[in-house]
Amino acid sequence: MTSHLSNLKSVLFTAAFSMLIILSAQAQDKIKRIGNKPRTGSSNSSYAVVKGQQIGIKMNAGKKPVQLLSLNFTVENRRTDTIDFKVNVYEFAKEIAGENYVKQDIIGHIAPGKSVATVNLEPYNIQVKGDVLAAIEWVKTLRGANPYFSIGILNGGTYTYANDEWKKMGYFGADFNMMVKVLKK
């Protein structure tokens, strides 16, 4: 009888623990990556650092609203000092950049050498859905500064902004991506 009681306690404990794990998993926020997959390979593309010019890619945030958590990309800075940039995230419909969802300056930095640049966006509570254009904008001109961004082939292309217009550059997309949290309705 003691053996059956011990087995019953063990089964009940296991069931209760399993339910706790399931409930805990359901309570967690769903985090996902949008944009291009991160790469550190040898394919790259460089861009001159000219104040006001931007580099970005189109990303699909999905049908449900998401909160932006971070912007990430692999880059090589061959200078000995840091290159600063500003983060912009635009509404993007029919290949046209609309409203900028970023309402205050978010400054990021590209360290010397090869690294993954990551900008924490969570404190800014930026919420989006659908297609967006995630871009970085140079905050000052640096002669001879041409950082090299990791790119992929046939992944949607890269958009550049100069002379007051956006242009799509071919089939090679910078490996920008964002971590986002799906919001509950």
Secondary structure, 3 states (H helix, E strand, C coil): CHHHHHHHHHHHHHHHHHHHHHHHHHHCCCEEEEECCCCCCCCEEECCECCCCEEEEEEECCCCCEEEEEEEEEEEECCCCCEEEEEEEEEEECCEEEEECCCCCCEEEECCEEEEEEEECHHHCCEECCEEEEEEEECCCECCCCCEEEEEECCCCEEEEECCEEEEECCEEECCEEEEEECCC
